[in-house]
């Protein structure tokens, strides 16, 4: 009797241990599966990008955030910058969301006023992608006050004042200030001189744009800058064509009927290419030139008080 | 001599507590974060290594200073091992000072190893190292010394849990005393004197924070550094003397 019962009892104990282990494993696995399921479900319910951007809007003012960081201000600025980057790269950003991005950058630069890269990126993005030159200038002016030796902050201010605000005199001052600082590219002093002397010249504008283009790595911003450069090339071409037309008028006593006439009369050796792939059109009654792709001429060169160069 | 043998003993005890395991966490944090964040960030990648490195050296050290510091005396009382020491011809202040120096030694070695790890990461990532990094590390150690002294002071008259809470509170307040002074200056009469008195009595731990200078390579004049060091040492001495006075009157029953 004893020899028949013992193995079966052992067997039962063994079985129950296996069953228990099996149940535990199943329980653990199903718990993990449930956790992942719930997490995914929550993520789907609450749109990730949306909440992340909204969190930026709820970011407290830096004056309140700073004491909570207990001296780890720089690390806080780094973490905020990382989060901001993830949001910015995610999707198309609305006008309102750009204001929150500005707010986040303002907080980061208050936590770490010497974080000059933020001013630079903020200055470029808020001007060229957000069309908010006011916010861009506010951030850059704060940066220039905190970091009077970083050349690219006044450089961007000069760019903003020249192209967007249309204040060529102030722009020239900023570019000149930037040229006096160490580390800037060698062509800056020349550019500054030109901006004082001939702010109205499209070549000056192109030079400034090229300078910024070389500083920028972001493809989207570079595209914006390239488009702006092409618009300025149109302005340059129109000026060239119009001066040729005027020359033609003084020589022949009448306006040319078509642009080709300028070639045959040798006032021009070749007609400029319209950079957007369109054509230049001559109004044979007034002698005015316009581009087929950009019928309106650039504002910034008209605002200048000194008139045409 | 007695002080040093107690100090060495405390140091050995810390090692036996596997306290230096935090170095492993630190190393993983440093290497892991620099590899991951390299792909996530834009702009100045160097500053991330420096900020995370110095931040975690500081943070882990403060944690050790607080949570080991509060146990320095209370653990001995709890385990009744204190009887074997006080029955010997060792003055109580010597016991305290030995305990304090032992933990300080642990913290210095801990910081040195972590700093070596940070320097290694900086070297492999080709980040230039400036003298101000070492100045900042020195100031961080000084902050640990003040916090350890605070923890020791509280642990001479209250329980371990309470001491931990008090010391954490002092650590937080110590970084906010500049605001305390600013509030005081906006007040009139008695309120002003109270706040200003508190400002001078509480440690101003923000003075030991040179982490921002490292990130931007802003050097600190030697005179300033010397003054900060003198302040830190004087404050530590004040806390240790206070602790000895209280400990002298303590009854272990």
Boltz contact constraints between the chains, C-beta under 6 A:
constraints:
  - contact:
      token1: [A, 67]
      token2: [B, 176]
      max_distance: 6.0
  - contact:
      token1: [A, 70]
      token2: [B, 175]
      max_distance: 6.0
  - contact:
      token1: [A, 71]
      token2: [B, 175]
      max_distance: 6.0
  - contact:
      token1: [A, 71]
      token2: [B, 206]
      max_distance: 6.0
  - contact:
      token1: [A, 71]
      token2: [B, 209]
      max_distance: 6.0
  - contact:
      token1: [A, 72]
      token2: [B, 55]
      max_distance: 6.0
  - contact:
      token1: [A, 74]
      token2: [B, 51]
      max_distance: 6.0
  - contact:
      token1: [A, 74]
      token2: [B, 211]
      max_distance: 6.0
  - contact:
      token1: [A, 74]
      token2: [B, 212]
      max_distance: 6.0
  - contact:
      token1: [A, 74]
      token2: [B, 215]
      max_distance: 6.0
  - contact:
      token1: [A, 75]
      token2: [B, 51]
      max_distance: 6.0
  - contact:
      token1: [A, 75]
      token2: [B, 55]
      max_distance: 6.0
  - contact:
      token1: [A, 78]
      token2: [B, 48]
      max_distance: 6.0
  - contact:
      token1: [A, 78]
      token2: [B, 51]
      max_distance: 6.0
  - contact:
      token1: [A, 82]
      token2: [B, 40]
      max_distance: 6.0
  - contact:
      token1: [A, 82]
      token2: [B, 41]
      max_distance: 6.0
  - contact:
      token1: [A, 85]
      token2: [B, 42]
      max_distance: 6.0
  - contact:
      token1: [A, 114]
      token2: [B, 216]
      max_distance: 6.0
  - contact:
      token1: [A, 117]
      token2: [B, 43]
      max_distance: 6.0
  - contact:
      token1: [A, 117]
      token2: [B, 44]
      max_distance: 6.0
